[in-house]
Amino acid sequence: MHKHHSALGLATALRPVQPVTLLRPHAAQRAARFFVEKFPGRSLYAVKANPSPDLLQILWDSGITHYDVASIAEVRLVARTLPEAELCFMHPVKAEEAIAEAYFTHGVKTFSLDTMEELEKIQRATRHASDLTLAVRLRVSSDHSKLSLAAKFGADPAEVSQLLFAARQAADTLGICFHVGSQAMTPQAYVEAMERVRQAIVQAAVTVDLVDVGGGFPSIYPGMEPPALEAYFSAIHDAFESLPISYSAELWCEPGRALCAEYASLLVRVERRRGDELYINDGAYGALFDAAHVGWRFPVNLIREDESETRDMAFSFYGPTCDDLDHMAGPFMLPADTQAGDYIEIGMLGAYGCAMRTGFNGFGETEVSIVEDEPMASLYLEDEAEAPVRKPGTVVSIKRL
Protein backbone atom coordinates (compact mmCIF):
# COMPACT_ATOMS: atom_id res chain seq x y z
CA MET A 1 0.00 0.00 0.00
CA HIS A 2 1.68 3.22 -1.21
CA LYS A 3 1.12 6.51 0.60
CA HIS A 4 1.33 10.01 -0.82
CA HIS A 5 0.56 13.50 0.38
CA SER A 6 -1.08 14.71 -2.81
CA ALA A 7 -2.28 13.73 -6.27
CA LEU A 8 0.74 15.62 -7.57
CA GLY A 9 2.98 13.47 -5.39
CA LEU A 10 1.29 10.35 -6.71
CA ALA A 11 1.67 11.46 -10.32
CA THR A 12 5.31 12.47 -9.82
CA ALA A 13 6.34 9.33 -7.95
CA LEU A 14 4.38 6.71 -9.89
CA ARG A 15 3.72 8.32 -13.27
CA PRO A 16 0.68 6.04 -13.54
CA VAL A 17 -0.06 4.71 -17.00
CA GLN A 18 -3.61 3.73 -16.12
CA PRO A 19 -6.31 6.10 -14.82
CA VAL A 20 -6.46 6.40 -11.03
CA THR A 21 -9.81 6.67 -9.24
CA LEU A 22 -9.50 8.97 -6.23
CA LEU A 23 -11.98 8.04 -3.51
CA ARG A 24 -13.21 10.35 -0.73
CA PRO A 25 -15.01 8.22 1.87
CA HIS A 26 -15.50 11.26 4.09
CA ALA A 27 -17.52 12.97 1.34
CA ALA A 28 -19.89 10.00 1.03
CA GLN A 29 -20.23 9.84 4.81
CA ARG A 30 -21.09 13.53 4.95
CA ALA A 31 -23.70 13.25 2.19
CA ALA A 32 -25.35 10.27 3.84
CA ARG A 33 -25.51 11.96 7.24
CA PHE A 34 -26.99 15.04 5.57
CA PHE A 35 -29.88 13.05 4.09
CA VAL A 36 -30.39 10.97 7.22
CA GLU A 37 -30.51 14.02 9.44
CA LYS A 38 -32.28 16.56 7.22
CA PHE A 39 -34.59 14.83 4.77
CA PRO A 40 -38.05 14.75 6.41
CA GLY A 41 -38.52 11.03 5.84
CA ARG A 42 -36.55 7.92 4.87
CA SER A 43 -33.70 7.95 2.34
CA LEU A 44 -33.06 4.93 0.10
CA TYR A 45 -29.75 4.78 -1.78
CA ALA A 46 -30.25 4.17 -5.52
CA VAL A 47 -27.61 1.47 -6.02
CA LYS A 48 -27.41 1.94 -9.81
CA ALA A 49 -25.51 5.21 -9.31
CA ASN A 50 -22.50 3.40 -7.86
CA PRO A 51 -22.73 -0.25 -6.78
CA SER A 52 -19.31 -0.38 -5.10
CA PRO A 53 -19.48 -2.66 -2.02
CA ASP A 54 -17.12 -0.28 -0.21
CA LEU A 55 -19.49 2.62 -0.84
CA LEU A 56 -22.52 0.55 0.22
CA GLN A 57 -20.76 -0.15 3.52
CA ILE A 58 -19.86 3.51 4.02
CA LEU A 59 -23.48 4.56 3.48
CA TRP A 60 -24.75 1.84 5.84
CA ASP A 61 -22.29 2.91 8.53
CA SER A 62 -23.49 6.50 8.04
CA GLY A 63 -27.14 5.67 8.64
CA ILE A 64 -28.58 4.61 5.24
CA THR A 65 -30.52 1.42 5.98
CA HIS A 66 -32.76 1.10 2.87
CA TYR A 67 -31.55 0.49 -0.69
CA ASP A 68 -33.29 1.00 -4.03
CA VAL A 69 -32.35 -1.99 -6.18
CA ALA A 70 -33.32 -2.32 -9.84
CA SER A 71 -32.24 -5.85 -10.77
CA ILE A 72 -31.81 -9.25 -9.19
CA ALA A 73 -28.04 -8.74 -9.45
CA GLU A 74 -28.33 -5.59 -7.32
CA VAL A 75 -30.59 -7.46 -4.89
CA ARG A 76 -27.95 -10.17 -4.50
CA LEU A 77 -25.12 -7.63 -4.20
CA VAL A 78 -26.70 -5.62 -1.40
CA ALA A 79 -28.01 -8.72 0.39
CA ARG A 80 -24.49 -10.17 0.33
CA THR A 81 -22.78 -6.93 1.36
CA LEU A 82 -25.33 -5.68 3.91
CA PRO A 83 -27.36 -8.65 5.18
CA GLU A 84 -29.49 -6.48 7.47
CA ALA A 85 -30.37 -3.85 4.88
CA GLU A 86 -33.93 -3.31 3.71
CA LEU A 87 -34.16 -3.83 -0.05
CA CYS A 88 -36.80 -2.19 -2.24
CA PHE A 89 -37.18 -3.52 -5.81
CA MET A 90 -38.12 -0.25 -7.52
CA HIS A 91 -37.79 -1.19 -11.20
CA PRO A 92 -41.37 -1.15 -12.59
CA VAL A 93 -40.73 -4.03 -15.04
CA LYS A 94 -39.21 -7.16 -13.52
CA ALA A 95 -38.80 -10.78 -14.50
CA GLU A 96 -41.21 -13.01 -12.60
CA GLU A 97 -38.29 -15.21 -11.55
CA ALA A 98 -36.47 -12.16 -10.17
CA ILE A 99 -39.50 -11.17 -8.11
CA ALA A 100 -39.79 -14.68 -6.68
CA GLU A 101 -36.11 -14.89 -5.76
CA ALA A 102 -36.15 -11.41 -4.26
CA TYR A 103 -39.17 -12.22 -2.09
CA PHE A 104 -38.52 -15.80 -1.04
CA THR A 105 -34.71 -15.84 -0.91
CA HIS A 106 -33.79 -12.29 0.08
CA GLY A 107 -36.86 -11.12 1.98
CA VAL A 108 -37.72 -8.25 -0.36
CA LYS A 109 -41.27 -7.08 0.26
CA THR A 110 -41.33 -3.68 -1.48
CA PHE A 111 -41.96 -3.57 -5.22
CA SER A 112 -42.87 -0.81 -7.66
CA LEU A 113 -45.17 -1.23 -10.64
CA ASP A 114 -46.91 0.84 -13.31
CA THR A 115 -49.32 -1.61 -15.00
CA MET A 116 -51.95 -4.16 -14.08
CA GLU A 117 -49.77 -6.75 -15.84
CA GLU A 118 -46.92 -6.06 -13.40
CA LEU A 119 -49.27 -6.20 -10.41
CA GLU A 120 -50.51 -9.61 -11.50
CA LYS A 121 -46.93 -10.76 -12.05
CA ILE A 122 -45.93 -9.69 -8.53
CA GLN A 123 -48.93 -11.49 -7.05
CA ARG A 124 -48.16 -14.71 -8.91
CA ALA A 125 -44.44 -14.62 -8.12
CA THR A 126 -45.01 -14.02 -4.40
CA ARG A 127 -47.93 -16.53 -4.27
CA HIS A 128 -50.31 -13.73 -3.37
CA ALA A 129 -48.34 -12.72 -0.27
CA SER A 130 -50.19 -10.55 2.21
CA ASP A 131 -47.20 -8.56 3.50
CA LEU A 132 -46.27 -6.58 0.37
CA THR A 133 -45.54 -2.88 0.02
CA LEU A 134 -46.60 -1.93 -3.50
CA ALA A 135 -45.68 1.46 -4.94
CA VAL A 136 -47.53 2.55 -8.07
CA ARG A 137 -45.26 4.69 -10.22
CA LEU A 138 -46.83 7.78 -11.75
CA ARG A 139 -45.61 9.43 -14.92
CA VAL A 140 -44.49 12.97 -14.12
CA SER A 141 -42.69 15.75 -15.96
CA SER A 142 -38.89 15.92 -16.27
CA ASP A 143 -38.99 19.49 -17.55
CA HIS A 144 -36.98 20.81 -14.60
CA SER A 145 -34.25 18.16 -14.84
CA LYS A 146 -31.15 17.82 -16.98
CA LEU A 147 -31.83 14.19 -17.89
CA SER A 148 -35.40 13.07 -18.57
CA LEU A 149 -36.90 9.94 -17.05
CA ALA A 150 -40.43 10.69 -18.22
CA ALA A 151 -40.72 8.42 -21.27
CA LYS A 152 -39.98 4.87 -20.18
CA PHE A 153 -41.94 4.32 -16.95
CA GLY A 154 -45.07 5.59 -15.27
CA ALA A 155 -48.68 4.43 -15.26
CA ASP A 156 -50.92 5.56 -18.09
CA PRO A 157 -52.97 8.44 -16.64
CA ALA A 158 -56.17 6.79 -17.80
CA GLU A 159 -55.33 3.64 -15.81
CA VAL A 160 -53.99 5.15 -12.59
CA SER A 161 -57.23 5.00 -10.63
CA GLN A 162 -57.92 1.38 -11.53
CA LEU A 163 -54.31 0.41 -10.80
CA LEU A 164 -54.26 2.14 -7.41
CA PHE A 165 -57.54 0.49 -6.44
CA ALA A 166 -56.29 -2.96 -7.45
CA ALA A 167 -52.93 -2.46 -5.74
CA ARG A 168 -54.74 -1.36 -2.58
CA GLN A 169 -56.52 -4.72 -2.49
CA ALA A 170 -53.25 -6.63 -2.93
CA ALA A 171 -50.96 -4.58 -0.70
CA ASP A 172 -50.44 -4.46 3.02
CA THR A 173 -48.90 -1.02 2.42
CA LEU A 174 -49.90 1.03 -0.64
CA GLY A 175 -47.51 3.61 -1.98
CA ILE A 176 -47.20 6.08 -4.83
CA CYS A 177 -43.82 6.84 -6.34
CA PHE A 178 -42.42 8.93 -9.18
CA HIS A 179 -39.13 10.20 -10.60
CA VAL A 180 -38.72 13.81 -11.75
CA GLY A 181 -35.58 13.04 -13.79
CA SER A 182 -31.89 13.19 -13.02
CA GLN A 183 -30.28 16.42 -11.78
CA ALA A 184 -33.44 18.38 -10.97
CA MET A 185 -32.42 22.02 -10.91
CA THR A 186 -35.32 23.42 -8.87
CA PRO A 187 -37.52 22.22 -5.98
CA GLN A 188 -40.50 23.09 -8.19
CA ALA A 189 -39.99 19.74 -9.93
CA TYR A 190 -41.14 17.96 -6.77
CA VAL A 191 -43.93 20.42 -6.03
CA GLU A 192 -45.48 19.79 -9.44
CA ALA A 193 -45.05 16.02 -9.14
CA MET A 194 -46.70 16.02 -5.71
CA GLU A 195 -49.69 17.80 -7.22
CA ARG A 196 -49.97 14.88 -9.62
CA VAL A 197 -49.91 12.57 -6.59
CA ARG A 198 -52.74 14.57 -5.02
CA GLN A 199 -54.87 14.25 -8.14
CA ALA A 200 -54.28 10.51 -8.34
CA ILE A 201 -55.27 9.94 -4.71
CA VAL A 202 -58.44 12.00 -5.01
CA GLN A 203 -59.51 10.34 -8.26
CA ALA A 204 -58.86 6.82 -6.99
CA ALA A 205 -60.33 7.46 -3.51
CA VAL A 206 -57.87 5.07 -1.84
CA THR A 207 -55.89 5.28 1.38
CA VAL A 208 -52.20 5.77 0.62
CA ASP A 209 -49.61 4.78 3.24
CA LEU A 210 -46.41 5.81 1.49
CA VAL A 211 -45.22 8.52 -0.89
CA ASP A 212 -41.81 8.02 -2.51
CA VAL A 213 -40.49 11.11 -4.33
CA GLY A 214 -37.74 9.11 -6.03
CA GLY A 215 -34.39 10.55 -6.99
CA GLY A 216 -33.30 13.54 -9.01
CA PHE A 217 -31.54 15.37 -6.18
CA PRO A 218 -28.70 17.29 -7.81
CA SER A 219 -24.98 17.76 -7.41
CA ILE A 220 -22.79 20.65 -8.60
CA TYR A 221 -21.20 20.66 -12.06
CA PRO A 222 -19.90 23.48 -14.30
CA GLY A 223 -22.93 25.43 -15.47
CA MET A 224 -25.23 23.49 -13.11
CA GLU A 225 -25.32 25.14 -9.71
CA PRO A 226 -28.59 24.13 -7.98
CA PRO A 227 -30.21 25.67 -4.90
CA ALA A 228 -29.36 24.29 -1.47
CA LEU A 229 -30.77 20.83 -0.83
CA GLU A 230 -32.64 22.15 2.20
CA ALA A 231 -34.86 24.05 -0.25
CA TYR A 232 -35.80 20.76 -1.93
CA PHE A 233 -36.48 19.11 1.42
CA SER A 234 -38.66 21.98 2.60
CA ALA A 235 -40.73 22.01 -0.60
CA ILE A 236 -41.21 18.24 -0.46
CA HIS A 237 -42.20 18.34 3.21
CA ASP A 238 -44.77 21.08 2.67
CA ALA A 239 -46.31 19.27 -0.31
CA PHE A 240 -46.38 15.96 1.57
CA GLU A 241 -48.09 17.50 4.60
CA SER A 242 -50.90 18.81 2.39
CA LEU A 243 -51.72 15.46 0.74
CA PRO A 244 -54.95 13.56 1.56
CA ILE A 245 -53.13 10.49 2.91
CA SER A 246 -53.08 8.26 5.95
CA TYR A 247 -52.13 10.10 9.14
CA SER A 248 -49.29 7.62 9.61
CA ALA A 249 -48.10 7.72 5.98
CA GLU A 250 -44.35 7.59 5.34
CA LEU A 251 -42.26 9.82 3.07
CA TRP A 252 -39.38 8.27 1.13
CA CYS A 253 -36.77 9.45 -1.35
CA GLU A 254 -34.21 7.62 -3.50
CA PRO A 255 -31.03 9.72 -3.88
CA GLY A 256 -28.29 8.27 -6.04
CA ARG A 257 -26.16 11.03 -7.56
CA ALA A 258 -26.54 13.26 -4.49
CA LEU A 259 -25.10 10.59 -2.20
CA CYS A 260 -22.14 9.49 -4.29
CA ALA A 261 -21.10 12.14 -6.86
CA GLU A 262 -18.62 13.72 -4.46
CA TYR A 263 -17.23 10.32 -3.47
CA ALA A 264 -14.82 9.98 -6.40
CA SER A 265 -12.79 11.78 -9.03
CA LEU A 266 -10.46 10.49 -11.73
CA LEU A 267 -6.79 11.15 -12.46
CA VAL A 268 -6.02 10.76 -16.18
CA ARG A 269 -2.93 11.30 -18.31
CA VAL A 270 -2.80 13.30 -21.52
CA GLU A 271 -1.34 11.08 -24.25
CA ARG A 272 -1.51 13.59 -27.11
CA ARG A 273 -2.59 17.14 -27.86
CA ARG A 274 -4.03 18.16 -31.23
CA GLY A 275 -4.98 21.82 -31.14
CA ASP A 276 -7.76 22.12 -28.61
CA GLU A 277 -8.26 18.33 -28.40
CA LEU A 278 -6.63 16.26 -25.68
CA TYR A 279 -6.27 12.48 -26.02
CA ILE A 280 -6.56 11.02 -22.51
CA ASN A 281 -6.43 7.47 -21.11
CA ASP A 282 -10.08 7.21 -20.07
CA GLY A 283 -13.24 8.06 -21.92
CA ALA A 284 -16.71 7.20 -23.18
CA TYR A 285 -16.32 3.47 -22.53
CA GLY A 286 -14.83 4.15 -19.12
CA ALA A 287 -15.86 6.59 -16.42
CA LEU A 288 -16.76 9.38 -18.86
CA PHE A 289 -19.85 7.84 -20.48
CA ASP A 290 -22.02 10.82 -19.47
CA ALA A 291 -19.49 13.33 -20.78
CA ALA A 292 -19.58 11.63 -24.18
CA HIS A 293 -23.18 10.60 -24.63
CA VAL A 294 -25.21 13.27 -22.83
CA GLY A 295 -22.75 16.16 -23.00
CA TRP A 296 -22.15 16.27 -19.24
CA ARG A 297 -19.49 18.75 -18.17
CA PHE A 298 -17.32 17.71 -15.25
CA PRO A 299 -14.94 19.97 -13.30
CA VAL A 300 -11.29 19.52 -14.27
CA ASN A 301 -7.98 20.48 -12.70
CA LEU A 302 -4.46 20.34 -14.18
CA ILE A 303 -2.08 18.35 -11.95
CA ARG A 304 1.40 19.69 -12.55
CA GLU A 305 4.36 20.43 -10.26
CA ASP A 306 4.87 23.94 -11.64
CA GLU A 307 1.56 25.81 -11.68
CA SER A 308 0.68 27.08 -15.13
CA GLU A 309 0.74 30.83 -15.69
CA THR A 310 -1.29 30.69 -18.91
CA ARG A 311 -4.98 31.52 -19.16
CA ASP A 312 -7.57 28.77 -19.36
CA MET A 313 -8.98 27.72 -22.69
CA ALA A 314 -11.70 25.28 -23.79
CA PHE A 315 -10.64 21.73 -24.63
CA SER A 316 -12.45 18.61 -25.75
CA PHE A 317 -11.28 15.09 -24.91
CA TYR A 318 -10.77 11.92 -26.88
CA GLY A 319 -10.66 8.65 -24.94
CA PRO A 320 -8.20 5.78 -25.50
CA THR A 321 -10.27 3.47 -27.73
CA CYS A 322 -10.27 3.35 -31.53
CA ASP A 323 -13.89 4.53 -31.68
CA ASP A 324 -14.78 8.04 -32.93
CA LEU A 325 -17.66 7.98 -30.43
CA ASP A 326 -15.04 8.02 -27.68
CA HIS A 327 -15.21 11.81 -27.66
CA MET A 328 -16.14 14.22 -24.87
CA ALA A 329 -17.00 17.62 -26.34
CA GLY A 330 -16.90 19.55 -23.08
CA PRO A 331 -15.85 22.31 -23.07
CA PHE A 332 -13.33 21.50 -20.35
CA MET A 333 -11.49 24.57 -19.16
CA LEU A 334 -7.75 23.98 -18.62
CA PRO A 335 -4.56 26.06 -18.92
CA ALA A 336 -3.67 26.77 -22.53
CA ASP A 337 -0.26 25.09 -22.18
CA THR A 338 -1.69 21.69 -21.20
CA GLN A 339 0.30 19.06 -23.12
CA ALA A 340 1.07 15.38 -23.51
CA GLY A 341 2.37 13.86 -20.29
CA ASP A 342 0.30 16.14 -18.05
CA TYR A 343 -2.17 14.72 -15.58
CA ILE A 344 -5.73 15.99 -15.16
CA GLU A 345 -8.12 15.40 -12.29
CA ILE A 346 -11.77 15.08 -13.38
CA GLY A 347 -14.21 15.59 -10.53
CA MET A 348 -17.66 14.44 -9.37
CA LEU A 349 -17.39 10.97 -10.93
CA GLY A 350 -18.61 9.02 -7.93
CA ALA A 351 -22.04 8.91 -9.59
CA TYR A 352 -22.30 6.68 -12.66
CA GLY A 353 -18.60 6.92 -13.55
CA CYS A 354 -17.44 3.57 -12.15
CA ALA A 355 -20.86 2.01 -12.76
CA MET A 356 -20.68 2.63 -16.53
CA ARG A 357 -17.09 1.47 -17.07
CA THR A 358 -16.45 -1.28 -19.64
CA GLY A 359 -13.43 -3.18 -20.90
CA PHE A 360 -13.99 -2.24 -24.55
CA ASN A 361 -10.91 -2.34 -26.77
CA GLY A 362 -8.83 -3.73 -23.90
CA PHE A 363 -9.04 -0.56 -21.83
CA GLY A 364 -10.69 -0.23 -18.45
CA GLU A 365 -8.01 -1.15 -15.91
CA THR A 366 -7.73 1.37 -13.09
CA GLU A 367 -5.93 2.01 -9.86
CA VAL A 368 -7.78 3.22 -6.78
CA SER A 369 -6.58 5.69 -4.18
CA ILE A 370 -8.16 7.11 -1.03
CA VAL A 371 -7.82 10.89 -0.65
CA GLU A 372 -8.50 13.24 2.25
CA ASP A 373 -9.08 16.56 0.53
CA GLU A 374 -12.50 17.96 -0.38
CA PRO A 375 -14.24 17.24 -3.70
CA MET A 376 -14.08 19.86 -6.43
CA ALA A 377 -17.56 21.06 -5.46
CA SER A 378 -19.89 20.24 -2.59
CA LEU A 379 -23.49 20.84 -1.51
CA TYR A 380 -22.66 19.67 1.99
CA LEU A 381 -20.08 22.14 3.28
CA GLU A 382 -22.18 24.39 5.49
CA ASP A 383 -19.58 27.09 6.01
CA GLU A 384 -18.23 28.82 2.89
CA ALA A 385 -14.88 28.94 4.65
CA GLU A 386 -14.85 25.14 4.35
CA ALA A 387 -15.39 25.23 0.59
CA PRO A 388 -12.69 23.35 -1.29
CA VAL A 389 -9.76 25.21 -2.77
CA ARG A 390 -8.97 23.34 -5.95
CA LYS A 391 -5.41 22.35 -5.45
CA PRO A 392 -4.24 18.82 -6.27
CA GLY A 393 -5.85 16.23 -3.97
CA THR A 394 -4.16 14.95 -0.84
CA VAL A 395 -3.62 11.24 -1.32
CA VAL A 396 -3.14 9.04 1.72
CA SER A 397 -3.06 5.58 0.17
CA ILE A 398 -3.22 3.72 -3.11
CA LYS A 399 -3.97 0.13 -3.99
CA ARG A 400 -3.75 -1.55 -7.36
CA LEU A 401 -6.79 -3.40 -8.75
Secondary structure, 3 states (H helix, E strand, C coil): CECCCCHHHHHHHHCCCCCEEEECHHHHHHHHHHHHHHCCCEEEEEHHHCCCHHHHHHHHHCCCCEEEECCHHHHHHHHHHCCCCEEEECCCCCCHHHHHHHHHCCCCCEEEECCHHHHHHHHHHCCCCCCCEEEEEECCCCCCEEECCCCCCCECHHHHHHHHHHHHHHCCEEEEECCCCEEECCCHHHHHHHHHHHHHHHHHCCCCCEEECCCCCCCCECCECCCCHHHHHHHHHHHHHCCCCCCCCEEEECCCHHHHHHHEEEEEEEEEEECCEEEECCCCCCCCHHHHHCCCCCCEEEECCCCCCCCEEEEEEECCCCCCCCEEEEEEEEECCCCCCCEEEECCCCCCCHHHCCCHHHCCCCEEEEECCCCCCCCCCCCHHHCCCCCCCCEEEEEEC
